[in-house]
Amino acid sequence: MKICGVVVLYNPDDDINNKIKSYINIIDKLFVVDNSNQDNSNILKKNKKIEYIWNKGNVGIAKALNIAAEKAYSEKYKWILTMDQDSEFTGDNLNKLLKFTLNSDYKKVAIVSPWHVTKENKIVPDVHSENVVEVMTSGNFVNLDLWKQIGGWKNYFFIDNVDIEYCMNANVHNFSVIRYNDSKLIHNLGNIEKKKFLWKTFYCTNHNYIRQYYMIRNLYYLSDLYYDQFPNEINKMKRGAFGRFKNILFWEKDKYRKIRGMYRGYKDYKKNVKGIYSYKD
């Protein structure tokens, strides 16, 4: 079966080659979709498996993924591995994930994801695999036939909650999202810092003010789309947003712009503004 991959770039450095090295030998082709304002093809090590696509600007993670998926689908690939530029597989983890994926029910499984290893040090569940509501984008095998049926990632989300929306959409279509916990992916989720106050531990992601904007705006679009089906998950995300607000107030730098970004995100949601962040600051 033909397997391809996509990695979405945004102002990458030379280390991208080390990340690509961790998975390119397992796949038949890699679409490198670049959302940077400048052409970065010169920093990539030459490899006949790589097809470089420069978007001449930031079109968002959702559209970049859809561009690669559309090409892959037209070239008869069945699964596409979706990677972030700061994620990598180590050891035999990708081989294990691929083997599990190829043994999955092709007509019903939309996504197979690894366990994401982040600085939050979450405990790995004591089961080999499980059906879940949502997973992060990086390191997933996405079923391209079901991607077509679902309608792809929503371009108007641009970034943030793009992955959650797609997973919830898959679940609503009665397709499975499976996390295979025996496969691990090293994933850098923001600039996470651990803080302690009395007996509690807090994790600050330190996302910049533009990311805060997208996270709030898209959370409410997500709620509009899926609250009836996933009220517990949406309410948990809203509590998480409030926790992020408190972390900004107590721990993080650039407080004013981050809180302003959150307010702008909610305001633009109310005005039905979608797509790229439009403020000139």
C-alpha positions as CSV (number, residue, x, y, z in Angstrom):
1,M,0.0,0.0,0.0
2,K,1.3,3.5,-0.9
3,I,2.1,5.7,2.1
4,C,3.1,9.3,1.9
5,G,3.6,12.2,4.4
6,V,3.3,15.9,4.8
7,V,5.3,18.3,6.9
8,V,4.1,21.9,7.2
9,L,6.8,24.5,7.5
10,Y,6.8,28.1,8.8
11,N,10.2,29.8,9.0
12,P,12.1,26.6,9.6
13,D,15.8,26.2,10.5
14,D,18.3,23.6,9.4
15,D,17.1,21.2,12.1
16,I,14.1,20.4,10.0
17,N,16.4,17.9,8.1
18,N,17.0,15.9,11.3
19,K,13.2,15.8,12.0
20,I,12.5,14.7,8.4
21,K,15.2,12.0,8.7
22,S,13.2,10.4,11.5
23,Y,10.4,9.4,9.2
24,I,11.2,9.8,5.5
25,N,12.6,6.3,5.1
26,I,9.3,4.8,6.1
27,I,7.2,6.5,3.5
28,D,7.1,6.6,-0.3
29,K,6.9,10.4,-0.7
30,L,7.0,13.5,1.4
31,F,5.1,16.7,0.6
32,V,6.9,19.6,2.2
33,V,4.4,22.5,2.3
34,D,5.9,25.8,3.2
35,N,3.8,28.6,4.7
36,S,6.8,31.0,5.0
37,N,7.1,34.3,3.2
38,Q,10.4,33.1,1.7
39,D,11.3,30.0,-0.3
40,N,13.2,27.6,2.0
41,S,13.9,24.8,-0.5
42,N,17.6,25.6,-0.3
43,I,17.8,24.4,3.4
44,L,16.3,21.0,2.6
45,K,18.7,18.1,1.9
46,K,18.1,16.8,-1.6
47,N,15.9,13.7,-1.6
48,K,14.0,12.3,-4.6
49,K,11.1,11.5,-2.2
50,I,10.5,15.2,-1.4
51,E,8.1,17.4,-3.3
52,Y,8.5,21.0,-2.1
53,I,5.4,23.3,-2.3
54,W,5.9,27.0,-1.4
55,N,2.6,28.9,-0.7
56,K,4.4,32.3,-0.9
57,G,2.9,33.2,2.5
58,N,1.0,31.8,5.4
59,V,-2.2,30.2,4.3
60,G,-2.7,28.4,7.6
61,I,-2.1,24.9,8.8
62,A,-5.5,23.6,7.6
63,K,-5.1,24.7,4.0
64,A,-1.5,23.5,3.9
65,L,-2.6,20.0,5.0
66,N,-5.4,20.0,2.5
67,I,-3.1,21.0,-0.3
68,A,-0.9,18.0,0.5
69,A,-3.8,15.6,1.0
70,E,-5.4,16.6,-2.3
71,K,-2.2,15.9,-4.1
72,A,-1.8,12.6,-2.3
73,Y,-5.3,11.6,-3.0
74,S,-5.0,12.3,-6.7
75,E,-1.8,10.2,-6.7
76,K,-3.7,7.2,-5.2
77,Y,-2.0,7.2,-1.8
78,K,-4.2,5.6,0.9
79,W,-2.6,7.1,4.1
80,I,-0.8,10.3,4.7
81,L,1.5,10.9,7.7
82,T,1.0,14.4,9.1
83,M,4.0,16.0,10.8
84,D,4.8,19.3,12.4
85,Q,8.2,20.8,11.8
86,D,9.2,20.4,15.4
87,S,8.2,16.7,15.9
88,E,10.2,13.6,15.4
89,F,10.0,9.8,15.9
90,T,12.7,7.9,17.6
91,G,13.7,4.3,17.6
92,D,11.1,1.9,16.2
93,N,8.1,4.0,17.1
94,L,7.1,4.9,13.6
95,N,7.4,1.3,12.4
96,K,5.1,0.2,15.1
97,L,2.6,2.9,14.3
98,L,2.6,2.0,10.6
99,K,2.2,-1.7,11.3
100,F,-0.8,-1.0,13.6
101,T,-2.3,1.4,11.0
102,L,-2.1,-1.1,8.1
103,N,-3.9,-3.7,10.3
104,S,-6.7,-1.2,11.0
105,D,-10.2,-1.3,9.5
106,Y,-9.5,0.8,6.4
107,K,-13.2,1.6,5.9
108,K,-13.8,2.9,9.5
109,V,-10.6,4.3,10.9
110,A,-10.0,7.9,10.0
111,I,-6.9,8.6,12.1
112,V,-4.2,6.5,13.9
113,S,-2.2,8.6,16.3
114,P,0.8,7.9,18.5
115,W,1.1,8.9,22.1
116,H,2.5,12.5,22.1
117,V,5.4,12.9,24.6
118,T,5.4,16.6,25.8
119,K,6.9,18.5,28.7
120,E,3.6,18.0,30.6
121,N,4.6,14.4,31.4
122,K,1.1,13.0,31.2
123,I,0.8,9.3,32.2
124,V,0.5,6.9,29.3
125,P,-2.8,4.9,29.6
126,D,-2.3,1.3,30.5
127,V,-3.9,0.0,27.2
128,H,-2.3,-0.6,23.9
129,S,-4.8,1.4,21.9
130,E,-8.0,3.3,22.4
131,N,-10.7,5.2,20.6
132,V,-10.6,8.9,21.5
133,V,-12.5,12.0,20.6
134,E,-9.4,14.0,19.5
135,V,-5.6,14.0,19.0
136,M,-3.0,16.5,17.9
137,T,-2.1,16.6,14.2
138,S,1.5,15.6,14.3
139,G,2.5,12.0,13.8
140,N,-0.9,10.8,12.6
141,F,-1.7,8.5,9.8
142,V,-4.8,10.0,8.1
143,N,-7.0,7.8,5.9
144,L,-7.3,9.7,2.6
145,D,-10.5,8.1,1.5
146,L,-12.2,9.1,4.7
147,W,-10.5,12.6,4.5
148,K,-12.4,13.0,1.2
149,Q,-15.7,11.9,2.8
150,I,-15.2,14.2,5.8
151,G,-14.4,17.2,3.7
152,G,-10.9,17.8,4.9
153,W,-9.6,20.2,7.5
154,K,-11.5,23.5,7.8
155,N,-9.5,26.2,6.1
156,Y,-11.2,29.0,7.9
157,F,-9.9,27.8,11.3
158,F,-6.4,28.7,9.9
159,I,-4.5,27.5,13.0
160,D,-5.4,26.1,16.4
161,N,-8.1,23.6,17.0
162,V,-7.8,22.5,13.4
163,D,-6.8,19.0,14.6
164,I,-9.6,18.8,17.2
165,E,-12.3,19.9,14.7
166,Y,-11.1,17.3,12.2
167,C,-11.2,14.6,14.8
168,M,-14.7,15.6,16.1
169,N,-15.9,15.7,12.5
170,A,-14.6,12.2,11.9
171,N,-16.4,10.9,15.0
172,V,-19.6,12.6,14.0
173,H,-19.3,10.7,10.6
174,N,-19.0,7.5,12.7
175,F,-15.3,7.0,11.8
176,S,-12.8,6.0,14.5
177,V,-9.9,8.1,15.8
178,I,-7.5,5.7,17.4
179,R,-4.5,6.5,19.6
180,Y,-1.9,3.7,19.6
181,N,-0.2,4.2,23.0
182,D,2.7,1.8,22.3
183,S,4.1,4.2,19.7
184,K,5.6,7.5,21.0
185,L,6.2,10.8,19.2
186,I,8.4,13.5,20.6
187,H,6.3,16.7,20.3
188,N,7.2,20.2,21.3
189,L,3.9,21.8,22.4
190,G,4.7,25.5,22.8
191,N,7.3,26.8,25.2
192,I,6.0,24.9,28.2
193,E,7.2,25.9,31.7
194,K,6.2,24.1,34.9
195,K,5.2,26.4,37.8
196,K,4.3,25.5,41.4
197,F,2.2,27.4,43.9
198,L,1.6,25.8,47.3
199,W,0.6,22.2,46.5
200,K,-0.5,22.8,42.9
201,T,1.5,22.5,39.7
202,F,0.7,24.6,36.6
203,Y,1.9,24.3,33.0
204,C,2.3,27.5,31.1
205,T,2.4,27.1,27.4
206,N,3.6,30.7,26.7
207,H,1.9,30.9,23.4
208,N,2.1,34.4,21.9
209,Y,-0.7,36.8,21.6
210,I,-1.7,35.9,18.1
211,R,-2.0,32.2,19.1
212,Q,-4.1,33.2,22.0
213,Y,-6.4,35.0,19.5
214,Y,-6.9,31.9,17.4
215,M,-7.3,29.5,20.3
216,I,-10.2,31.6,21.8
217,R,-11.9,32.4,18.5
218,N,-11.8,28.8,17.2
219,L,-12.8,27.3,20.5
220,Y,-16.2,29.1,20.1
221,Y,-16.5,28.0,16.5
222,L,-15.8,24.5,17.6
223,S,-18.4,24.8,20.3
224,D,-21.0,26.0,17.7
225,L,-20.2,22.9,15.6
226,Y,-20.0,20.1,18.1
227,Y,-21.2,21.1,21.6
228,D,-24.3,18.9,21.3
229,Q,-22.2,15.8,20.5
230,F,-19.2,16.5,22.8
231,P,-20.3,18.8,25.7
232,N,-17.8,17.3,28.2
233,E,-14.9,17.9,25.9
234,I,-15.9,21.4,24.9
235,N,-16.5,22.4,28.5
236,K,-13.1,21.0,29.5
237,M,-11.6,23.2,26.7
238,K,-13.4,26.3,28.0
239,R,-12.1,25.6,31.5
240,G,-8.6,25.2,30.0
241,A,-9.0,28.6,28.3
242,F,-9.8,30.1,31.7
243,G,-6.8,28.4,33.2
244,R,-4.6,29.8,30.5
245,F,-6.0,33.2,31.2
246,K,-5.0,32.9,34.9
247,N,-1.6,31.6,33.9
248,I,-1.0,34.6,31.8
249,L,-2.0,36.9,34.6
250,F,0.2,35.2,37.2
251,W,3.1,33.7,35.4
252,E,3.6,34.7,31.7
253,K,5.2,37.7,30.1
254,D,3.5,40.1,27.5
255,K,0.3,39.9,29.6
256,Y,-1.5,42.9,27.9
257,R,-1.1,41.7,24.3
258,K,-2.0,38.1,25.2
259,I,-5.2,39.1,27.1
260,R,-6.0,41.5,24.3
261,G,-5.6,38.7,21.8
262,M,-8.0,36.5,23.7
263,Y,-10.6,39.4,23.8
264,R,-10.1,40.0,20.1
265,G,-10.6,36.4,19.4
266,Y,-13.9,36.3,21.2
267,K,-15.0,39.6,19.6
268,D,-14.2,38.3,16.1
269,Y,-16.1,35.1,16.8
270,K,-19.2,37.2,17.7
271,K,-18.7,39.1,14.4
272,N,-18.2,35.8,12.5
273,V,-14.7,36.8,11.4
274,K,-12.7,33.8,10.1
275,G,-9.3,33.1,8.5
276,I,-6.1,34.9,9.1
277,Y,-5.5,37.4,12.0
278,S,-6.2,40.8,10.5
279,Y,-5.1,43.3,13.1
280,K,-2.2,45.6,12.4
281,D,-1.3,45.9,16.1
